[in-house]
Amino acid sequence: MINQLMRLGALLATGRFLKSRYKGLLMLAFVWVLLWFAHSEYVSYVELSNDRTFVLHASLLKVVLYALSVGCYVLFVERPLWPKRSKVPPPNAAPRVNARPAPVSAAPREIPQGDDGFDFLRRKKTLRGSPEKLLNKSE
């Protein structure tokens, strides 16, 4: 049972990966088969004619065309699938280059004994929750 689920998961993952790439991969395979066929025909011609003048050039051209086809695949198929960078808007006021930060007082603030930072809430007459704020906003 677990093997069937693993196979199904692998099949789905492969399908999702290939869905947006299958046309490019088919075109790349077609170009590679075409290059392989053309080069093998040239090598057959060279064996029959014994003219080995351009065998090195043909082999180098084949390798360059393979690399060029992979580059075109990446440029036209894979690159549009890469994550897009989100543009961050510039800040409203750009900081000055030579601006000095505000001086920080050397003495720490005095906090009364027993204050946990929430005394300002305890001193309020009534505490309103978000539902009460929404009700008062609509009135």
C-alpha positions as CSV (number, residue, x, y, z in Angstrom):
1,M,0.0,0.0,0.0
2,I,2.8,2.4,0.9
3,N,4.7,1.6,-2.3
4,Q,1.6,2.5,-4.4
5,L,1.3,5.8,-2.6
6,M,5.0,6.5,-3.1
7,R,4.7,5.7,-6.8
8,L,1.7,7.9,-7.1
9,G,3.5,10.7,-5.3
10,A,6.5,10.4,-7.5
11,L,4.3,10.4,-10.6
12,L,2.4,13.5,-9.5
13,A,5.7,15.3,-8.6
14,T,7.2,14.4,-12.0
15,G,4.0,15.5,-13.8
16,R,4.0,18.8,-12.0
17,F,7.7,19.3,-12.9
18,L,7.3,18.5,-16.5
19,K,3.9,20.2,-17.1
20,S,5.5,23.6,-17.9
21,R,8.6,22.2,-19.5
22,Y,7.5,19.4,-21.8
23,K,7.5,21.5,-25.0
24,G,10.9,22.9,-24.4
25,L,12.3,19.4,-23.5
26,L,10.8,17.9,-26.6
27,M,12.3,20.7,-28.7
28,L,15.7,20.2,-27.0
29,A,15.5,16.4,-27.6
30,F,14.6,17.0,-31.3
31,V,17.6,19.4,-31.8
32,W,19.9,16.9,-30.1
33,V,18.7,14.0,-32.3
34,L,19.1,16.2,-35.4
35,L,22.6,17.1,-34.3
36,W,23.5,13.5,-33.6
37,F,22.1,12.4,-37.0
38,A,23.9,15.2,-38.9
39,H,27.2,14.4,-37.2
40,S,27.0,10.7,-37.7
41,E,26.3,11.2,-41.4
42,Y,29.3,13.4,-41.6
43,V,31.5,10.8,-39.8
44,S,30.1,8.2,-42.2
45,Y,31.1,10.4,-45.2
46,V,34.6,10.9,-43.7
47,E,35.1,7.2,-43.3
48,L,34.1,6.6,-47.0
49,S,36.2,9.4,-48.4
50,N,39.2,9.3,-46.0
51,D,39.2,13.1,-45.9
52,R,39.8,13.8,-42.2
53,T,40.5,17.5,-42.6
54,F,37.5,18.8,-40.8
55,V,36.7,16.1,-38.3
56,L,38.0,18.1,-35.4
57,H,36.0,21.1,-36.5
58,A,32.9,19.1,-36.9
59,S,33.3,17.6,-33.4
60,L,33.9,21.0,-31.8
61,L,30.9,22.4,-33.7
62,K,28.7,19.6,-32.5
63,V,29.7,20.3,-28.8
64,V,29.2,24.0,-29.2
65,L,25.7,23.5,-30.8
66,Y,24.8,21.1,-27.9
67,A,25.9,23.7,-25.4
68,L,24.1,26.5,-27.3
69,S,20.9,24.4,-27.4
70,V,21.0,23.9,-23.6
71,G,21.6,27.6,-23.2
72,C,18.6,28.4,-25.3
73,Y,16.5,26.0,-23.4
74,V,17.5,27.6,-20.1
75,L,17.0,31.1,-21.5
76,F,13.6,30.5,-23.1
77,V,12.0,27.7,-20.9
78,E,13.6,27.6,-17.5
79,R,14.2,31.3,-16.9
80,P,10.5,32.4,-17.1
81,L,9.8,29.7,-14.4
82,W,12.3,31.2,-11.9
83,P,10.7,33.1,-9.0
84,K,10.1,36.8,-9.7
85,R,11.7,39.4,-7.5
86,S,9.2,41.6,-5.8
87,K,9.9,45.3,-6.2
88,V,10.2,47.1,-2.9
89,P,9.0,50.7,-3.0
90,P,11.6,53.3,-2.0
91,P,11.2,54.8,1.4
92,N,9.3,58.1,1.6
93,A,12.2,60.1,3.1
94,A,15.7,59.0,2.2
95,P,18.1,59.3,5.1
96,R,20.8,61.9,4.8
97,V,24.2,60.6,4.3
98,N,26.0,62.8,6.9
99,A,23.1,62.8,9.4
100,R,24.1,62.1,13.0
101,P,21.8,59.9,15.0
102,A,20.0,61.6,17.9
103,P,22.1,61.5,21.1
104,V,21.0,58.8,23.5
105,S,20.8,59.9,27.1
106,A,23.3,58.2,29.3
107,A,21.0,57.8,32.2
108,P,18.4,55.1,31.9
109,R,14.8,56.0,32.5
110,E,13.5,55.6,36.0
111,I,10.8,53.0,36.3
112,P,8.7,53.0,39.5
113,Q,9.0,50.0,41.8
114,G,6.4,47.4,41.0
115,D,5.6,48.7,37.5
116,D,5.6,46.0,34.9
117,G,4.9,48.3,31.9
118,F,1.1,47.8,31.9
119,D,0.1,50.4,34.5
120,F,-1.1,52.7,31.8
121,L,-3.8,50.0,31.0
122,R,-4.7,49.5,34.6
123,R,-5.4,53.2,35.1
124,K,-7.9,53.3,32.3
125,K,-11.6,53.6,33.3
126,T,-12.8,50.9,30.8
127,L,-11.0,48.5,28.6
128,R,-12.6,48.1,25.2
129,G,-12.1,45.0,23.1
130,S,-12.0,44.8,19.3
131,P,-15.8,43.8,19.1
132,E,-16.7,47.0,21.1
133,K,-14.4,49.1,18.9
134,L,-16.1,47.7,15.7
135,L,-19.6,48.4,17.2
136,N,-18.7,51.9,18.1
137,K,-17.2,52.5,14.7
138,S,-20.4,51.5,12.8
139,E,-22.5,53.9,14.9
